[in-house]
């Protein structure tokens, strides 16, 4: 683990989880963080704005208040404002991801990162969910999908450090290795 993750991300994520648990808001905070991370993923401008040392803290807080709107829980908005005050808002993505990891542990949920050539149907996602549950004995499976047209077909499923390559590209590569040896 890097110094940033142990000294910055973990304490803030743990403090947020502690606040969430004591107020019965673990899931609500999780939803808020997922929306915030999606927004940051979509908008490079927002990421640059929040992490810029040239932008005044009150301007960052004003943008956070606008982003938060009515949907975000007031405690989550206050937490983000605190990150601005402490000069830690540039770590918000890392803190958010660390919080979601703690939330998955709390709920006995595993994250399956699924890469496919084309978007998966509901039925295919359900099949992946069942396979990952059987493989890990998790209660729930959260799926994060990515599209990579180079795979040709099939999927690559990554759960923690385990990778299941059921892609056509992977099968062709393995066939090539067997033919060359």
C-alpha positions as CSV (number, residue, x, y, z in Angstrom):
1,X,0.0,0.0,0.0
2,X,1.3,3.4,-0.9
3,X,1.8,6.2,1.7
4,X,-1.1,8.2,0.2
5,X,-3.5,5.3,0.6
6,X,-2.5,4.5,4.2
7,X,-2.1,8.1,5.5
8,X,-4.8,9.9,3.6
9,X,-7.4,7.6,1.9
10,X,-7.9,5.0,4.6
11,X,-8.4,7.3,7.6
12,X,-10.9,9.5,5.7
13,X,-12.8,6.5,4.3
14,X,-12.9,4.8,7.7
15,X,-14.1,8.0,9.4
16,X,-16.8,8.3,6.7
17,X,-17.8,4.6,7.3
18,X,-17.9,5.1,11.0
19,X,-20.2,8.1,10.6
20,X,-22.4,6.2,8.1
21,X,-22.7,3.2,10.4
22,X,-23.6,5.3,13.5
23,X,-26.3,7.0,11.5
24,X,-27.6,4.0,9.6
25,X,-26.5,5.6,6.3
26,X,-24.0,3.1,4.9
27,X,-26.0,2.4,1.8
28,X,-27.1,6.0,1.2
29,X,-23.5,7.2,1.5
30,X,-22.5,4.4,-1.0
31,X,-25.2,5.7,-3.5
32,X,-23.9,9.2,-3.0
33,X,-20.3,8.2,-3.6
34,X,-21.2,6.1,-6.7
35,X,-23.0,9.1,-8.2
36,X,-20.1,11.4,-7.4
37,X,-17.5,9.0,-8.8
38,X,-19.6,8.6,-12.0
39,X,-19.7,12.4,-12.3
40,X,-16.0,12.7,-11.8
41,X,-15.5,10.0,-14.4
42,X,-17.6,11.8,-16.9
43,X,-16.1,15.3,-16.3
44,X,-12.4,15.9,-16.5
45,X,-13.1,19.6,-16.0
46,X,-14.7,18.9,-12.6
47,X,-11.7,16.7,-11.6
48,X,-9.2,19.4,-12.6
49,X,-11.3,22.2,-10.9
50,X,-11.5,20.3,-7.6
51,X,-7.8,19.3,-7.5
52,X,-6.5,22.7,-8.6
53,X,-4.6,24.6,-5.9
54,X,-5.4,27.9,-7.8
55,X,-9.2,27.5,-7.2
56,X,-10.4,29.2,-3.9
57,X,-11.9,26.8,-1.3
58,X,-15.2,28.7,-1.2
59,X,-15.5,28.3,-5.0
60,X,-14.9,24.5,-4.7
61,X,-17.5,24.4,-1.9
62,X,-20.0,26.3,-4.1
63,X,-19.6,23.7,-6.8
64,X,-19.9,20.8,-4.3
65,X,-23.1,22.3,-3.0
66,X,-24.5,22.6,-6.6
67,X,-23.4,19.0,-7.4
68,X,-24.9,17.7,-4.2
69,X,-28.3,19.3,-4.8
70,X,-31.2,17.7,-3.0
71,X,-30.2,14.1,-3.8
72,X,-27.0,13.9,-1.7
73,X,-27.3,13.4,2.0
74,X,-26.3,16.6,4.0
75,X,-23.7,14.7,6.0
76,X,-22.0,13.6,2.8
77,X,-22.0,17.2,1.5
78,X,-20.5,18.3,4.8
79,X,-17.9,15.6,4.5
80,X,-16.9,16.8,1.0
81,X,-16.8,20.4,2.3
82,X,-14.5,19.2,5.1
83,X,-12.2,17.6,2.5
84,X,-12.0,21.0,0.8
85,X,-11.1,22.7,4.2
86,X,-8.4,20.1,4.9
87,X,-6.9,20.4,1.4
88,X,-7.8,16.8,0.7
89,X,-10.6,17.1,-2.0
90,X,-8.1,16.0,-4.6
91,X,-8.2,12.6,-3.0
92,X,-12.0,12.3,-3.2
93,X,-11.9,9.6,-5.8
94,X,-9.5,7.4,-3.9
95,X,-11.4,8.0,-0.6
96,X,-14.7,7.2,-2.3
97,X,-13.3,3.9,-3.8
98,X,-11.9,2.9,-0.5
99,X,-15.3,3.6,1.2
100,X,-17.0,1.4,-1.4
101,X,-14.5,-1.4,-0.7
102,X,-15.3,-1.1,3.1
103,X,-19.0,-1.1,2.2
104,X,-18.6,-4.3,0.1
105,X,-16.7,-6.0,3.0
106,X,-19.5,-4.9,5.4
107,X,-22.1,-6.4,3.1
108,X,-20.1,-9.5,2.2
109,X,-20.1,-8.4,-1.4
110,X,-17.3,-8.9,-3.9
111,X,-16.5,-6.7,-6.9
112,X,-16.3,-8.4,-10.3
113,X,-14.7,-6.4,-13.0
114,X,-16.1,-7.7,-16.2
115,X,-14.5,-6.8,-19.6
116,X,-16.4,-7.8,-22.7
117,X,-16.4,-7.1,-26.4
118,X,-20.0,-5.9,-26.4
119,X,-22.3,-4.8,-23.5
120,X,-23.7,-7.7,-21.5
121,X,-27.4,-8.5,-21.4
122,X,-29.3,-8.8,-18.0
123,X,-29.2,-12.6,-18.4
124,X,-25.5,-12.6,-19.1
125,X,-24.8,-10.4,-16.1
126,X,-26.9,-12.7,-13.9
127,X,-24.9,-15.7,-15.1
128,X,-21.6,-13.9,-14.3
129,X,-23.1,-13.0,-10.8
130,X,-24.0,-16.7,-10.1
131,X,-20.5,-17.9,-11.3
132,X,-18.7,-15.4,-9.1
133,X,-20.9,-16.2,-6.1
134,X,-20.1,-19.9,-6.5
135,X,-16.4,-19.1,-6.9
136,X,-16.1,-16.8,-3.9
137,X,-19.0,-17.7,-1.5
138,X,-19.9,-14.1,-1.4
139,X,-23.5,-13.0,-0.4
140,X,-23.7,-10.5,-3.2
141,X,-21.7,-9.6,-6.3
142,X,-21.3,-6.1,-7.6
143,X,-20.4,-5.9,-11.3
144,X,-18.3,-3.2,-12.9
145,X,-18.3,-3.5,-16.7
146,X,-15.9,-2.3,-19.3
147,X,-16.1,-2.7,-23.1
148,X,-13.0,-3.7,-25.1
149,X,-13.7,-4.5,-28.7
150,X,-10.2,-6.2,-29.1
151,X,-11.6,-9.2,-27.1
152,X,-13.5,-10.2,-30.3
153,X,-16.0,-12.2,-28.1
154,X,-16.4,-13.6,-24.6
155,X,-15.5,-12.0,-21.3
156,X,-12.6,-11.5,-18.8
157,X,-13.7,-11.5,-15.2
158,X,-11.5,-10.2,-12.5
159,X,-12.3,-10.7,-8.8
160,X,-9.6,-9.5,-6.5
161,X,-6.4,-11.1,-7.8
162,X,-8.2,-13.9,-9.7
163,X,-8.7,-13.5,-13.4
164,X,-10.9,-15.7,-15.6
165,X,-10.1,-15.1,-19.2
166,X,-13.0,-16.6,-21.2
167,X,-12.4,-14.2,-24.2
168,X,-11.9,-15.3,-27.7
169,X,-8.6,-13.4,-27.8
170,X,-7.4,-15.3,-24.7
171,X,-8.5,-18.7,-26.2
172,X,-6.6,-17.8,-29.4
173,X,-3.5,-16.8,-27.4
174,X,-3.6,-20.1,-25.4
175,X,-4.0,-22.1,-28.6
176,X,-1.0,-20.2,-30.1
177,X,1.1,-21.1,-27.0
178,X,0.2,-24.7,-27.3
179,X,0.9,-24.8,-31.1
180,X,4.3,-23.2,-30.6
181,X,5.5,-25.6,-27.9
